[in-house]
Amino acid sequence: MRKVCANLDREDGLDTVLEVPVPESQHEPSGRGRRRRRPVKAWVRSHMDQRHQRDGAPPSGADVQLMLGVIGAPLVPQPVEARKAMAGQDIKEEPIEVSKAKYIVEQYVAAAGGEPALSAATSMYAMGKVRMRTTKGQKAKTGMGVVSGGEVAGGFVVWQKMPEMWCLEMVVAGGTKMSAGSDGKVAWRQTPWQLAHASRGPPRPLRRCVQGLDPKSTANLFSTATWVDEKCIDGDDCFVLRVDANPSALRARSSADVEVVRHAVWGYFSQRTGLLVHLEDSHLLRIRVQGEAAETAYWETSMESSIGDYRPVDGINVAHAGRTVVSLSRFGSGTDEDGYSDADVRGKRACTCMEETWSIEEVDFNIMGLSTECFLPPRDMIPACNSKPVEKEHGAVDHSSSKKDAAGVPAKSADVKSKNNDGGVLPAAPARKALVPAATGLGWFGPAKVVAVETVEIAE
């Protein structure tokens, strides 16, 4: 991975450190020891575009947005709690499926390095590279047509301090950068085409860390799992554990127009090694389109990740390579009053398939100097995070009242005046605009709506 580029100010100066490393194959050494003076973003864009010319047509801007939005930083179904060791617990009263799952997780902890090694790891850092591509098609009862999309390469850096606090930065071809993170209170995301916005509901761990990067987070996630089956994955017999998001977590992530119907994750643990070798999850949304007829549409996201190349790092077995295949489907169009049938809903669906191949170049635990301040959300994200949503009777979050209040602020604040010490009236302070992100209910998938709120500064 390329971590530095030429100094932009002095030819004899030190190299400039890149915010996010890029694959070494994207770097072309300069001739005769001379460095060309150009911006870092232009350097990244030119070298990655040259790689695209060799591999094929680059993806469109919409495809890049879609891949980063879906594959870049997905989250697990619900918040996780610290796992309690099975030793000393009375499991006689528990269902056999639950006790089986706990025993399989204990085997995984032992295979990943043991309880002492996982407990000693309080923070984690990883750097790697990714390659993403898309294919689009339409599935129907009579057949399926598929259109191949472009391919994009890039690099990423992830930092984690306990499962609740994490930060991810990813740069792909063209210099497009995505940032996401969580400070333990709110999860957020920021892209060039979208302002920093929060995820609905309580913060959740990053799925990329559960994919073998942080065994402690994986064990915490599946500590409440249920054993469901045994399957053979790539010639390896595996135990299958399932975790479903509880109803309260689904309600917290839903809104009046968007309902999270279900979100589940399946983990496949090898019977031979005890390690996680396959990870699947399914996420279904019901979107209500307001109009004369209350039409509904369904968005289903399915992810399948193959995990491998485990290597010991500080006594902990960490996966260093993997492949994720994503299927994003939109189907169904009916009314809430008449309901819907599975045959009509699933008979015709538009499907977009994405694929990501990732590899880890560097990984380390117990990072010195990694404090909680490193995970703070962007400055323009803080006001939106502190505002409390209004709960309806059915538990969904209602933003209509907040929008009305925001719309009414300018009219009231325009007449605000203040008095000085002599009793005179000072003119109203000039209004300034603050961009406040308004959640759309689609989480990471939908575009953020931004409302301009007029605010005034009153002289004291």
MOPEFEN-V443743 format. One record per residue. N is the residue number from 1. PHI is phi as a letter, one per 30 degrees, with the letter a starting at -180 (none if undefined). D_LAST is the distance of its C-alpha to the last C-alpha in whole Angstrom. Layout:
n | phi | d_last
N | PHI | D_LAST
N | PHI | D_LAST
This chain:
n | phi | d_last
1 | none | 54
2 | d | 52
3 | c | 49
4 | b | 49
5 | b | 49
6 | d | 50
7 | d | 47
8 | d | 46
9 | c | 45
10 | b | 48
11 | d | 51
12 | c | 52
13 | d | 49
14 | d | 49
15 | d | 49
16 | d | 45
17 | d | 45
18 | d | 45
19 | d | 42
20 | b | 45
21 | d | 48
22 | c | 51
23 | e | 54
24 | d | 57
25 | d | 59
26 | d | 56
27 | c | 56
28 | c | 58
29 | d | 59
30 | d | 58
31 | d | 62
32 | h | 63
33 | i | 60
34 | c | 57
35 | c | 54
36 | d | 53
37 | c | 49
38 | a | 47
39 | d | 44
40 | d | 45
41 | d | 44
42 | d | 47
43 | d | 49
44 | d | 49
45 | d | 49
46 | d | 52
47 | d | 54
48 | d | 54
49 | d | 55
50 | d | 58
51 | d | 59
52 | d | 58
53 | d | 61
54 | d | 63
55 | d | 62
56 | k | 62
57 | d | 60
58 | d | 56
59 | d | 54
60 | d | 52
61 | d | 48
62 | d | 48
63 | d | 51
64 | d | 49
65 | d | 46
66 | d | 48
67 | d | 49
68 | d | 46
69 | d | 45
70 | c | 48
71 | c | 49
72 | e | 47
73 | b | 45
74 | d | 46
75 | c | 45
76 | d | 48
77 | e | 48
78 | a | 46
79 | d | 44
80 | c | 47
81 | c | 47
82 | d | 49
83 | d | 53
84 | c | 55
85 | d | 58
86 | d | 61
87 | d | 63
88 | i | 63
89 | d | 62
90 | c | 64
91 | c | 65
92 | d | 68
93 | d | 66
94 | d | 64
95 | d | 65
96 | d | 68
97 | d | 65
98 | d | 62
99 | d | 64
100 | d | 66
101 | d | 63
102 | d | 61
103 | d | 65
104 | d | 64
105 | d | 61
106 | d | 62
107 | d | 65
108 | d | 62
109 | d | 60
110 | d | 63
111 | d | 64
112 | d | 60
113 | k | 61
114 | j | 61
115 | d | 58
116 | d | 58
117 | d | 57
118 | d | 54
119 | d | 53
120 | d | 52
121 | d | 50
122 | c | 47
123 | b | 45
124 | b | 47
125 | b | 47
126 | b | 49
127 | b | 50
128 | a | 52
129 | b | 53
130 | b | 54
131 | b | 56
132 | b | 55
133 | a | 57
134 | b | 57
135 | b | 60
136 | c | 59
137 | a | 62
138 | b | 62
139 | d | 64
140 | b | 67
141 | d | 70
142 | c | 72
143 | l | 71
144 | b | 68
145 | c | 67
146 | b | 65
147 | b | 63
148 | d | 62
149 | c | 59
150 | d | 57
151 | b | 57
152 | b | 54
153 | b | 54
154 | a | 51
155 | b | 50
156 | b | 47
157 | b | 46
158 | b | 45
159 | b | 43
160 | b | 43
161 | b | 42
162 | i | 44
163 | d | 44
164 | d | 41
165 | c | 39
166 | a | 40
167 | b | 39
168 | b | 42
169 | b | 42
170 | b | 44
171 | b | 45
172 | b | 48
173 | e | 50
174 | i | 48
175 | i | 45
176 | d | 44
177 | c | 42
178 | b | 41
179 | b | 38
180 | a | 38
181 | a | 37
182 | a | 36
183 | c | 34
184 | j | 36
185 | c | 34
186 | b | 34
187 | c | 36
188 | b | 35
189 | b | 36
190 | b | 35
191 | b | 38
192 | d | 38
193 | c | 38
194 | b | 36
195 | d | 32
196 | e | 32
197 | b | 33
198 | c | 34
199 | d | 37
200 | d | 37
201 | i | 38
202 | d | 38
203 | d | 39
204 | b | 42
205 | d | 44
206 | d | 45
207 | d | 49
208 | d | 49
209 | d | 49
210 | d | 52
211 | d | 54
212 | i | 56
213 | d | 53
214 | b | 52
215 | e | 55
216 | d | 52
217 | d | 50
218 | d | 53
219 | d | 55
220 | d | 52
221 | d | 52
222 | c | 55
223 | d | 55
224 | c | 55
225 | d | 57
226 | b | 61
227 | d | 64
228 | b | 65
229 | a | 68
230 | b | 70
231 | b | 70
232 | c | 71
233 | c | 69
234 | h | 71
235 | i | 74
236 | c | 72
237 | d | 72
238 | b | 68
239 | d | 67
240 | c | 64
241 | c | 61
242 | b | 59
243 | b | 55
244 | c | 54
245 | d | 50
246 | d | 50
247 | e | 49
248 | d | 45
249 | d | 44
250 | d | 46
251 | d | 44
252 | d | 40
253 | c | 41
254 | c | 42
255 | b | 40
256 | d | 41
257 | c | 43
258 | b | 44
259 | c | 46
260 | d | 47
261 | d | 51
262 | a | 52
263 | a | 51
264 | b | 54
265 | b | 55
266 | c | 59
267 | c | 59
268 | c | 63
269 | c | 64
270 | d | 67
271 | d | 70
272 | d | 71
273 | c | 68
274 | i | 66
275 | d | 63
276 | d | 61
277 | c | 63
278 | a | 61
279 | b | 58
280 | b | 58
281 | a | 55
282 | b | 55
283 | b | 52
284 | c | 52
285 | c | 49
286 | c | 50
287 | c | 48
288 | c | 48
289 | c | 47
290 | d | 46
291 | l | 48
292 | d | 51
293 | c | 53
294 | d | 51
295 | d | 52
296 | b | 52
297 | b | 52
298 | b | 53
299 | c | 52
300 | b | 54
301 | c | 53
302 | b | 56
303 | b | 56
304 | b | 59
305 | c | 58
306 | c | 61
307 | b | 60
308 | a | 63
309 | h | 63
310 | d | 62
311 | b | 62
312 | d | 61
313 | b | 58
314 | h | 57
315 | i | 60
316 | c | 58
317 | d | 60
318 | c | 58
319 | d | 58
320 | c | 58
321 | a | 59
322 | a | 59
323 | b | 59
324 | b | 57
325 | c | 58
326 | b | 56
327 | b | 57
328 | c | 54
329 | b | 56
330 | b | 55
331 | a | 57
332 | i | 58
333 | a | 57
334 | a | 57
335 | c | 56
336 | d | 54
337 | d | 57
338 | d | 60
339 | i | 59
340 | a | 61
341 | c | 64
342 | d | 64
343 | d | 66
344 | d | 64
345 | d | 61
346 | c | 63
347 | d | 65
348 | b | 63
349 | b | 60
350 | d | 58
351 | b | 58
352 | b | 57
353 | c | 58
354 | b | 56
355 | b | 57
356 | b | 56
357 | c | 58
358 | b | 56
359 | b | 57
360 | c | 55
361 | c | 55
362 | b | 53
363 | a | 52
364 | a | 51
365 | b | 50
366 | h | 48
367 | d | 46
368 | d | 44
369 | i | 40
370 | d | 40
371 | c | 37
372 | d | 35
373 | d | 32
374 | d | 35
375 | c | 34
376 | d | 31
377 | d | 30
378 | e | 29
379 | d | 25
380 | d | 25
381 | c | 27
382 | d | 25
383 | e | 23
384 | d | 26
385 | d | 28
386 | d | 25
387 | d | 26
388 | c | 29
389 | d | 31
390 | c | 33
391 | c | 36
392 | d | 39
393 | d | 42
394 | d | 44
395 | j | 42
396 | d | 41
397 | d | 37
398 | c | 36
399 | c | 33
400 | d | 33
401 | d | 31
402 | d | 28
403 | d | 29
404 | d | 29
405 | d | 25
406 | d | 24
407 | d | 26
408 | d | 24
409 | d | 21
410 | e | 21
411 | d | 22
412 | d | 19
413 | d | 16
414 | d | 17
415 | c | 16
416 | d | 13
417 | b | 11
418 | b | 8
419 | c | 8
420 | c | 8
421 | d | 9
422 | d | 13
423 | j | 13
424 | d | 13
425 | c | 12
426 | d | 10
427 | d | 12
428 | d | 12
429 | d | 11
430 | d | 14
431 | d | 16
432 | b | 17
433 | c | 20
434 | b | 21
435 | d | 25
436 | c | 26
437 | d | 29
438 | c | 31
439 | d | 34
440 | c | 37
441 | j | 40
442 | d | 42
443 | i | 40
444 | d | 42
445 | d | 44
446 | d | 42
447 | d | 39
448 | d | 36
449 | c | 34
450 | b | 30
451 | c | 28
452 | c | 25
453 | c | 22
454 | d | 19
455 | b | 16
456 | b | 13
457 | c | 9
458 | c | 6
459 | d | 4
460 | c | 0
